[in-house]
C-alpha cells in the first residue's frame, strides 16, 4: 500500500541509490514555497472573504495554458461526481461560440504575458461578467488589463512555477469555488511520516533512473480511468517540461485503456524494448451491470459482471502478460476517490519529478527553450 487510499505495486526489481534518500531529506528541510504549498501551512495570497462574492455563481470558465490550468482540470475531472458547478476550460487557441454572461471567468497566467491567454481573454470576456485574475505581482499585460476591468486580482506566488502550482492559489481557489475542501488536498505532512510511502517513492525514483541508464526513455501510462485523463495530461507536462533538457529526459505517453488494447498494445508487447509502464485504475462502485438475458451462451462468463469487474480483469490480464514478457511496470489502484487521495497523488508525482531532476543534474524548475518559440512568434506578428 502506498497509502490507505492507494494500492501500489512497485516495479518488480529494486535498484538502489542512497543519495536519493538524502536528496529527499534536503528537499523537505529546505521548506521552499513549493514544498509549503503541499502542506496545510501554506499562506494563500487571497482572503476567504472572496468566496462570499462569488459563491452563488455556479458556472465558471477558466482560461489559461499549461500548468496554469492542467492541475485545476485534473481536479475537476477526477472529482466531478462531487462538484455541482459547471466548469469550462479554455486551454488552447480555437474559435469558441459559447457565451454566457453569468459565468465567473478565472484567468490564470504566472507571467501575465502568455500570448494564448491574452488572446482568449480578449475574445471571450464580455462586459458585465465577474472576473478573477491569478497573476504575478509585477508590471505585466494581464495585470494592467485586470486593473482596467476592475477585476479581482490574486497574486500568483513568484516562487512556484506553473506546473508545480496545483496546490497553491492556482488550483485551490477554483477548487474551493467548486465546493471542494482545499485542506484535504494538503497531505505532505502525513505522507512523510509514512515510512512505506517514502520508501516506495525512493525506490520508484531509483528504478526510473535505472531504466534511463538502460536507454528506456518512454514512460507509458496505461490509464483505465476516464476521469484521470486530465490528471495524466498534468503529469505529462510535469515530466516533459521539468526533465526534457540537456539531451536528457523522459517521454511521457498517456494511453487510454482498454481501448488501446486494440491499437497500441501489440507494439507495447512486441515492439522496441525502450519503454517502462505505469498502470492506473480506480475501484469504482455501482457501475452498470451486464443484462444476463441479452448475453449469448458463448459469452456466459460475462453474466453477473459489472463494468468495473470487466475493466479490472483486463488490467490484471495485461499485468500478467507484462510479467511473463519481463516488461517493467508499476501499478496504482485508487481505493477511495476524494480530495485526500488526489492530494497524495499530486505529492507523489511532484516529489518524484524533482528528485529525478536532481539525480540527472537538471534544473526541474525552468523551461528555457520554450521561450525561443515565444520570441519567434512575436517577431512574426510584429
C-alpha positions as CSV (number, residue, x, y, z in Angstrom):
1,X,0.0,0.0,0.0
2,X,1.2,3.5,-0.8
3,X,-1.4,4.9,1.5
4,X,-4.8,3.7,2.8
5,X,-6.3,5.2,-0.3
6,X,-3.9,3.9,-2.9
7,X,-2.9,0.3,-3.6
8,X,0.6,0.4,-5.2
9,X,2.7,-2.2,-6.8
10,X,6.2,-1.0,-7.5
11,X,8.5,-2.2,-10.3
12,X,9.3,-5.9,-9.9
13,X,13.0,-5.3,-9.1
14,X,14.6,-2.7,-6.9
15,X,17.5,-0.5,-7.9
16,X,19.4,1.1,-5.0
17,X,20.8,4.6,-4.6
18,X,21.2,6.1,-1.1
19,X,21.7,9.5,-2.5
20,X,18.0,9.8,-3.4
21,X,17.0,9.5,0.2
22,X,19.4,12.3,1.2
23,X,18.1,14.5,-1.6
24,X,14.6,14.0,-0.4
25,X,15.6,14.9,3.1
26,X,17.3,18.1,1.9
27,X,14.3,19.0,-0.3
28,X,11.9,18.7,2.7
29,X,14.2,20.5,5.1
30,X,14.5,23.5,2.7
31,X,10.8,24.3,3.1
32,X,10.6,26.2,-0.1
33,X,7.3,27.8,-1.2
34,X,6.6,24.9,-3.4
35,X,7.0,22.4,-0.6
36,X,4.9,24.6,1.7
37,X,2.1,24.5,-0.9
38,X,1.8,20.8,-0.4
39,X,1.1,21.3,3.3
40,X,-1.6,23.0,5.4
41,X,0.8,25.7,6.4
42,X,0.9,27.4,3.0
43,X,-0.2,31.0,3.1
44,X,-2.5,31.9,0.2
45,X,-2.4,35.4,-1.3
46,X,-6.2,35.6,-1.1
47,X,-8.7,36.0,1.8
48,X,-11.5,33.6,2.4
49,X,-13.8,36.6,2.1
50,X,-13.5,36.3,-1.6
51,X,-15.9,33.4,-1.6
52,X,-18.8,35.5,-0.3
53,X,-18.6,37.5,-3.5
54,X,-18.6,34.5,-5.9
55,X,-20.2,31.5,-4.2
56,X,-23.6,32.0,-5.7
57,X,-22.1,31.8,-9.2
58,X,-22.5,28.2,-10.2
59,X,-20.9,28.4,-13.6
60,X,-17.2,29.1,-14.2
61,X,-14.9,29.5,-17.1
62,X,-11.1,29.0,-16.5
63,X,-8.7,30.5,-19.1
64,X,-5.0,29.5,-19.0
65,X,-2.3,27.4,-20.7
66,X,-0.2,24.5,-19.5
67,X,0.5,24.5,-15.7
68,X,-1.9,27.4,-15.2
69,X,-4.9,25.2,-16.0
70,X,-4.0,21.5,-16.2
71,X,-3.9,20.9,-12.5
72,X,-7.3,22.5,-12.0
73,X,-8.8,20.5,-14.9
74,X,-7.4,17.3,-13.3
75,X,-9.1,18.2,-10.0
76,X,-12.4,18.9,-11.8
77,X,-12.5,15.8,-13.9
78,X,-11.3,13.4,-11.2
79,X,-13.7,14.7,-8.6
80,X,-16.5,15.6,-10.9
81,X,-19.0,13.5,-9.0
82,X,-18.7,15.8,-6.0
83,X,-18.9,19.1,-7.9
84,X,-22.2,20.9,-8.7
85,X,-20.7,23.7,-10.7
86,X,-20.4,23.6,-14.5
87,X,-16.8,24.5,-15.4
88,X,-15.5,25.2,-18.9
89,X,-11.7,25.1,-19.5
90,X,-10.2,27.2,-22.2
91,X,-6.7,25.8,-22.7
92,X,-5.9,26.3,-26.4
93,X,-6.4,28.7,-29.3
94,X,-9.6,28.0,-31.3
95,X,-12.9,29.5,-32.1
96,X,-15.4,29.4,-29.2
97,X,-19.0,30.1,-29.9
98,X,-20.3,29.7,-26.4
99,X,-21.0,32.9,-24.5
100,X,-22.6,33.2,-21.1
101,X,-22.6,36.4,-19.1
102,X,-23.4,34.6,-15.9
103,X,-20.1,32.9,-15.8
104,X,-17.2,33.7,-13.5
105,X,-14.1,34.0,-15.6
106,X,-10.9,32.9,-13.8
107,X,-7.8,33.9,-15.8
108,X,-4.5,32.3,-14.8
109,X,-1.1,33.2,-16.1
110,X,2.1,33.3,-13.9
111,X,3.9,35.8,-16.2
112,X,0.8,37.7,-17.1
113,X,2.1,37.8,-20.7
114,X,1.1,34.5,-22.1
115,X,0.1,35.1,-25.7
116,X,-2.7,32.4,-25.9
117,X,-4.2,33.5,-22.6
118,X,-4.2,37.2,-23.6
119,X,-5.8,36.3,-26.9
120,X,-8.6,34.1,-25.4
121,X,-9.2,36.7,-22.7
122,X,-9.7,39.4,-25.3
123,X,-12.0,37.2,-27.4
124,X,-14.1,35.7,-24.6
125,X,-14.6,38.2,-21.7
126,X,-17.7,40.3,-22.1
127,X,-18.9,43.4,-20.3
128,X,-20.8,42.7,-17.1
129,X,-19.0,39.4,-16.3
130,X,-17.3,38.6,-13.0
131,X,-13.6,38.1,-13.4
132,X,-10.7,36.8,-11.2
133,X,-7.1,37.1,-12.4
134,X,-4.4,35.0,-10.9
135,X,-1.1,36.6,-12.0
136,X,2.3,37.6,-10.7
137,X,2.6,40.9,-8.9
138,X,4.6,42.9,-11.4
139,X,4.1,45.1,-14.4
140,X,2.6,42.7,-17.0
141,X,-0.1,42.8,-19.6
142,X,-2.9,40.8,-17.8
143,X,-2.4,42.7,-14.6
144,X,-2.8,46.0,-16.3
145,X,-5.9,44.6,-18.2
146,X,-7.4,43.3,-15.0
147,X,-7.0,46.7,-13.3
148,X,-8.7,48.3,-16.3
149,X,-11.6,45.8,-15.9
150,X,-11.7,46.4,-12.1
151,X,-11.4,42.7,-11.7
152,X,-10.5,40.7,-8.6
153,X,-6.7,40.2,-8.7
154,X,-5.0,37.3,-6.8
155,X,-1.2,37.3,-6.7
156,X,0.4,34.1,-8.2
157,X,3.3,33.0,-6.0
158,X,6.5,34.2,-7.7
159,X,8.4,31.2,-6.3
160,X,6.2,28.4,-7.7
161,X,6.3,27.5,-11.3
162,X,3.1,26.9,-13.2
163,X,3.3,23.1,-13.5
164,X,4.0,22.8,-9.7
165,X,1.3,25.3,-8.7
166,X,-1.8,23.0,-8.5
167,X,-1.9,23.1,-4.6
168,X,-1.3,26.9,-4.5
169,X,-3.7,29.7,-5.4
170,X,-3.8,28.4,-9.0
171,X,-5.6,25.2,-8.2
172,X,-7.1,25.7,-4.7
173,X,-9.0,28.9,-5.4
174,X,-11.0,27.3,-8.2
175,X,-11.3,24.1,-6.1
176,X,-12.9,25.9,-3.3
177,X,-15.3,27.7,-5.7
178,X,-16.2,24.2,-6.9
179,X,-17.2,23.3,-3.3
180,X,-14.2,21.1,-2.6
181,X,-12.2,21.2,0.7
182,X,-8.8,22.6,0.0
183,X,-7.4,21.4,3.3
184,X,-7.9,17.8,2.4
185,X,-5.6,18.1,-0.6
186,X,-2.7,19.1,1.6
187,X,-1.2,15.7,2.5
188,X,2.6,16.1,2.5
189,X,3.0,16.2,6.3
190,X,1.1,12.9,6.7
191,X,2.9,11.3,3.8
192,X,6.5,12.0,5.0
193,X,5.6,10.3,8.3
194,X,4.6,7.2,6.4
195,X,7.7,5.1,6.1
196,X,6.2,2.9,3.4
197,X,5.3,5.9,1.2
198,X,8.8,7.4,1.5
199,X,10.5,4.0,0.7
200,X,8.2,3.4,-2.3
201,X,8.8,6.9,-3.6
202,X,12.6,6.5,-3.3
203,X,12.5,3.0,-4.9
204,X,10.4,4.3,-7.8
205,X,12.9,7.1,-8.5
206,X,15.8,4.7,-8.3
207,X,14.2,2.3,-10.7
208,X,13.3,5.1,-13.2
209,X,17.0,6.2,-13.2
210,X,18.0,2.5,-13.8
211,X,15.6,2.4,-16.9
212,X,17.1,5.6,-18.2
213,X,20.6,4.1,-18.0
214,X,19.3,1.2,-20.0
215,X,18.1,3.6,-22.7
216,X,14.4,3.2,-21.8
217,X,13.2,6.8,-22.2
218,X,9.4,6.2,-22.8
219,X,7.2,6.3,-19.7
220,X,3.8,5.0,-20.8
221,X,0.8,5.4,-18.6
222,X,-1.8,2.8,-19.1
223,X,-4.9,4.6,-17.8
224,X,-8.0,2.6,-17.1
225,X,-10.0,5.5,-15.6
226,X,-11.5,8.1,-17.9
227,X,-11.8,10.7,-15.1
228,X,-8.0,10.6,-14.7
229,X,-7.2,11.6,-18.3
230,X,-6.6,15.2,-17.2
231,X,-4.6,14.1,-14.2
232,X,-2.1,12.5,-16.6
233,X,-2.1,15.4,-19.0
234,X,-0.9,17.4,-16.0
235,X,1.6,14.6,-15.2
236,X,2.7,14.6,-18.8
237,X,3.6,18.3,-18.7
238,X,5.2,17.9,-15.3
239,X,7.6,15.2,-16.5
240,X,8.3,16.5,-20.0
241,X,8.9,20.2,-19.2
242,X,10.8,19.5,-16.0
243,X,13.2,16.9,-17.3
244,X,13.5,17.4,-21.0
245,X,16.8,19.3,-21.0
246,X,20.5,18.9,-22.0
247,X,19.5,16.0,-24.3
248,X,18.1,14.1,-21.3
249,X,14.5,13.5,-20.3
250,X,11.6,11.1,-20.2
251,X,8.9,11.0,-22.9
252,X,5.5,10.6,-21.0
253,X,2.8,8.9,-23.2
254,X,-0.7,8.6,-21.9
255,X,-2.6,5.6,-23.3
256,X,-6.3,5.1,-22.9
257,X,-7.2,1.7,-21.7
258,X,-8.6,-0.8,-22.5
259,X,-9.3,0.9,-25.8
260,X,-5.6,0.9,-26.8
261,X,-5.5,-2.9,-26.4
262,X,-6.9,-2.7,-30.0
263,X,-4.3,-0.3,-31.4
264,X,-1.1,0.1,-29.4
265,X,-0.8,-3.0,-27.2
266,X,0.9,-5.1,-29.9
267,X,3.7,-2.5,-30.1
268,X,4.0,-2.4,-26.3
269,X,4.3,-6.1,-26.1
270,X,6.5,-7.0,-29.0
271,X,8.0,-3.7,-30.2
272,X,11.3,-2.0,-29.2
273,X,12.2,-2.5,-25.6
274,X,12.6,1.2,-24.8
275,X,9.5,1.6,-22.5
276,X,8.5,1.3,-18.9
277,X,4.9,1.4,-17.8
278,X,2.5,2.8,-15.1
279,X,-0.9,1.1,-14.7
280,X,-3.6,3.3,-13.2
281,X,-7.1,2.2,-12.2
282,X,-9.9,3.2,-9.9
283,X,-12.0,0.8,-7.9
284,X,-15.4,2.2,-8.8
285,X,-18.6,1.3,-7.1
286,X,-22.1,0.8,-8.5
287,X,-21.0,0.6,-12.2
288,X,-23.5,-0.7,-14.8
289,X,-24.2,-4.4,-14.7
290,X,-24.4,-6.8,-17.7
291,X,-28.0,-7.7,-18.6
292,X,-27.9,-11.5,-18.4
293,X,-30.9,-12.1,-20.6
294,X,-29.1,-10.4,-23.5
295,X,-25.9,-12.4,-23.2
296,X,-25.4,-15.4,-25.6
297,X,-24.3,-18.7,-24.1
298,X,-20.9,-18.5,-25.8
299,X,-20.1,-15.5,-23.5
300,X,-21.9,-16.7,-20.4
301,X,-18.8,-15.8,-18.3
302,X,-19.9,-12.2,-18.5
303,X,-23.1,-12.9,-16.6
304,X,-23.5,-11.1,-13.3
305,X,-20.4,-9.0,-14.1
306,X,-20.4,-5.2,-13.8
307,X,-18.3,-2.7,-15.8
308,X,-15.7,-2.3,-13.1
309,X,-15.1,-6.1,-12.9
310,X,-14.6,-6.3,-16.7
311,X,-12.2,-3.4,-16.8
312,X,-10.3,-4.7,-13.8
313,X,-10.0,-8.2,-15.2
314,X,-8.5,-6.6,-18.4
315,X,-6.0,-4.7,-16.3
316,X,-5.0,-7.8,-14.3
317,X,-4.6,-9.8,-17.5
318,X,-2.4,-7.2,-19.0
319,X,-0.2,-7.1,-15.9
320,X,0.2,-10.9,-16.1
321,X,1.3,-10.8,-19.7
322,X,3.7,-8.0,-18.9
323,X,5.2,-10.1,-16.1
324,X,5.6,-13.1,-18.5
325,X,7.3,-10.9,-21.1
326,X,9.5,-9.2,-18.4
327,X,8.2,-5.7,-19.3
328,X,8.8,-3.3,-16.4
329,X,5.7,-1.7,-14.8
330,X,4.3,-0.3,-11.6
331,X,0.6,0.0,-10.7
332,X,-1.6,2.4,-8.9
333,X,-5.1,1.3,-7.9
334,X,-7.3,4.0,-6.3
335,X,-9.5,2.7,-3.5
336,X,-11.0,6.0,-2.4
337,X,-11.7,8.8,-4.8
338,X,-11.6,12.1,-3.0
339,X,-9.5,15.3,-2.3
340,X,-7.1,13.4,0.0
341,X,-6.3,10.8,-2.5
342,X,-5.8,13.3,-5.3
343,X,-3.5,15.3,-3.0
344,X,-1.5,12.2,-2.3
345,X,-1.0,11.6,-6.0
346,X,0.0,15.2,-6.6
347,X,2.6,15.0,-3.8
348,X,4.0,11.7,-5.1
349,X,4.4,12.9,-8.7
350,X,5.8,16.3,-7.8
351,X,8.4,14.9,-5.3
352,X,9.3,12.1,-7.8
353,X,9.9,14.7,-10.6
354,X,12.1,17.0,-8.5
355,X,14.2,14.1,-7.3
356,X,14.7,12.8,-10.8
357,X,15.8,16.2,-11.9
358,X,18.4,16.5,-9.2
359,X,19.7,13.0,-9.9
360,X,20.0,13.8,-13.6
361,X,21.7,17.1,-12.7
362,X,18.9,19.1,-14.4
363,X,17.1,22.1,-13.1
364,X,13.5,20.8,-12.9
365,X,12.0,24.3,-12.5
366,X,12.8,26.1,-15.8
367,X,11.9,25.7,-19.4
368,X,14.4,27.7,-21.3
369,X,13.9,26.5,-24.9
370,X,10.1,27.2,-24.8
371,X,10.9,30.9,-24.6
372,X,12.6,30.7,-28.0
373,X,9.2,29.9,-29.7
374,X,7.6,32.8,-27.8
375,X,10.2,35.2,-29.1
376,X,10.0,33.9,-32.7
377,X,6.2,34.1,-32.7
378,X,6.4,37.8,-31.6
379,X,8.8,38.6,-34.4
380,X,6.4,37.1,-36.9
381,X,3.4,39.0,-35.6
382,X,5.1,42.4,-35.4
